[in-house]
Amino acid sequence: MRKINLKITGMHCASCSALVTRGLTKTEGVLSANVNPSTKAHVEYDEAKVDAAKLIEAVKKKGYGAAVSTEADKSASP
């Protein structure tokens, strides 16, 4: 089991975050996904079944941008 934080772009409301959450949780190997409308997603997944690239692809299929969150992203947040 592994955890990853993704930076999501293009979300404007709670409906957007719900759509991204559904897209991630329906991805094989994802155990849980918590998407915050403030452009962050916390995902717990089975690395034997899915990787970061597939998680990003799942978000992009829903029409949003995604990238692995870095320490620089965390320090830039208020």
Secondary structure, DSSP 8 states (H G I E B T S, - for coil): -EEEEEEEES--SHHHHHHHHHHHHTSTTEEEEEEETTTEEEEEE-TTT--HHHHHHHHHHTT-EEEE--HHHHHH--
